[in-house]
Amino acid sequence: MTVEFFLLVGIGFFAQLVDGALGMAFGLIATSAMLSLGLPPAQASATTHTAEVATTAVSGLSHLYHRNIDGRLFLTLGIAGVGGGVLGAYVLAKIDGKAILPFVSAYLLIVGLLIILKAIQLSPTQEDAKAGYAAPLGLVGGFLDAIGGGGWGPMVTSTLIGSGHAPRKVIGSVNAAEFFVTVAVSTTFFVELGIAHVQHIAALVIGGVLAAPLGGYFVRHLKPHLLMGVVGLLVSGLALYQLVRALS
């Protein structure tokens, strides 16, 4: 066991704690760590998604136990997300996905600021809000998640919450659907690239699985507008960081 291994265990724990509670950021945090270790974008995304198969399974069960899942939203996002994820993984295995990163980051920054504004204004959220655009949103979210190594949560969660949906149901449904998206993306990467960096995957899995059961509890007990504010700050901060990094 190396220092790097235990560092990645800690990163996996922190990333999944944030992801389970806010519906986003495991992929962004873990992929950023992989890139800092020198992995190419496709390998970094593949490593992160392979680890997420385990963490999203535990996280999804936690949200199911705490009744944070909207069944219709979960199914729509899951089916569409699988299609987008497979396409994105295939594309990234063939080309460099960094070209579209500035555009995605700019979109997420705008959405994050809108969520913060909603939280400040204390706009009402709706437990049964309609989401007729959930299918195309899931398709795009799955594609960008595979391309960027972590766009599913920021894209899907932030858009749904920003349009007035109750954070608890959004976060639970998005986390649960992410399991199927992750399996599809990981399988596609395995077919295209094979499997590598097993030690990195194991470290992220250990840390992530330890933190995953806690997310459902936090979502159930935190106030919706507090969640909205934290999600907005997180999305804006990560998007701004990625935008500066992509343009520099």
Secondary structure by P-SEA (a helix, b strand, c coil): ccaaaaaaaaaaaaaaaaaaaccccaaaaaaaaaaaacccaaaaaaaaaaaaaaaaaaaaaaaaaaccccaaaaaaaaaaaaaaaaaaaaaaaccccccaaaaaaaaaaaaaaaaaaaaaacccccccccccaaaaaaaaaaaaaaaaccccccaaaaaaaaacccaaaaaaaaaaaaaaaaaaaaaaaaacccccaaaaaaaaaaaaaaaccaaaaaaacccaaaaaaaaaaaaaaaaaaaaaaaac
